[in-house]
Amino acid sequence: MSAPQVVVHRDKELMAKAAAARLITKIVDAQAARGSASVVLTGGRNGNGLLAALAEAPARDAVDWSRLDLWWGDERFAPDGDPERNHTQAREVLLDSVPLNPARVHPMPPADGPYGHDADAAAEAYAIELAAAAGPEDHGPVPSFDVLLLGVGPDTHVASLFPELPAVYEKERTVVGVHGAPKPPPTRISLTLPAIRAAREVWLLAAGEDKANAAAIALSGAGEVQAPAAGARGRSRTLWLLDEAAASQLPRGLYPPASA
Ligand SMILES: O=C(O)[C@H](O)[C@@H](O)[C@H](O)[C@H](O)COP(=O)(O)O
């Protein structure tokens, strides 16, 4: 597992733009090297902020959108099209305005789909879909995602893995149903830490004063059960993208701010 790198930007707007530019380059390079790219999206303000910046990026269409595989790190278990769903929000800010191949876009099952209101069955179905997309060169029953994006909660949660709740202890399954999440809605679907750690690169996004404590805890050696963000590591890279407010409690000696 790669040790975290930290890049600090002046504010959340610049962080979103810089992260979008970084993601475009990563996707273009992966497509040049392997013919396609795979990215795992995250929900929340910072995750959607990155997608909105991507939609406006001058280099946006350097990406061959038809050869991009999109997955989700977590989902609020709500009916298809519900404004609360991460998939709905991603469509609104970016996905509906770029020429993706729908067969390569993999939203997590909605609550009114084939699994009804059974989040655990929906999670199992997504795990099967991931396993079907994995190849012999991949690390376990998930594809080797080029970039797995994660927003970070003020309690250090990532995806829908909340401190000390059952999902963060999962070591075998790649996708689980989440019940009683402290961040509404209470019922969710989430990749587990083993699935997150199969990614080539994991990028964690945190902006704002309310994330400063979480970033400091996760980057100062906390355990993954108490601080799930601390367990979100990529195989070859773990990158924290912060604004100055979210970086304000980091031990300066460890992570001097990079260029703003
Ligand atoms: O479904 C969700 O809510 C997200 O996937 C969640 O993990 C989010 O990324 C964090 O809670 C940070 O959210 P903010 O960026 O809005 O603080």
The ligand as an SDF file (V2000), in Angstrom:
LIG
                    3D

 17 16  0  0  0  0  0  0  0  0999 V2000
  -22.8690    9.3600   -0.3400 O   0  0  0  0  0  0  0  0  0  0  0  0
  -22.1500   10.2210    0.1610 C   0  0  0  0  0  0  0  0  0  0  0  0
  -22.5660   11.0990    0.9200 O   0  0  0  0  0  0  0  0  0  0  0  0
  -20.7020   10.2910   -0.1840 C   0  0  0  0  0  0  0  0  0  0  0  0
  -20.2520    9.3200   -0.9720 O   0  0  0  0  0  0  0  0  0  0  0  0
  -19.8780   10.5070    1.0580 C   0  0  0  0  0  0  0  0  0  0  0  0
  -18.9080    9.5350    1.2990 O   0  0  0  0  0  0  0  0  0  0  0  0
  -19.2420   11.8580    0.8700 C   0  0  0  0  0  0  0  0  0  0  0  0
  -18.2270   11.7650   -0.1250 O   0  0  0  0  0  0  0  0  0  0  0  0
  -18.6510   12.3790    2.1450 C   0  0  0  0  0  0  0  0  0  0  0  0
  -19.6900   12.3740    3.1280 O   0  0  0  0  0  0  0  0  0  0  0  0
  -18.1340   13.8210    1.9660 C   0  0  0  0  0  0  0  0  0  0  0  0
  -19.2020   14.5960    1.5470 O   0  0  0  0  0  0  0  0  0  0  0  0
  -18.9800   16.2030    1.3440 P   0  0  0  0  0  0  0  0  0  0  0  0
  -17.9140   16.3090    0.2700 O   0  0  0  0  0  0  0  0  0  0  0  0
  -20.3240   16.7360    0.9300 O   0  0  0  0  0  0  0  0  0  0  0  0
  -18.5020   16.7420    2.6710 O   0  0  0  0  0  0  0  0  0  0  0  0
  1  2  2  0
  2  3  1  0
  2  4  1  0
  4  5  1  0
  4  6  1  0
  6  7  1  0
  6  8  1  0
  8  9  1  0
  8 10  1  0
 10 11  1  0
 10 12  1  0
 12 13  1  0
 13 14  1  0
 14 15  2  0
 14 16  1  0
 14 17  1  0
M  END
$$$$
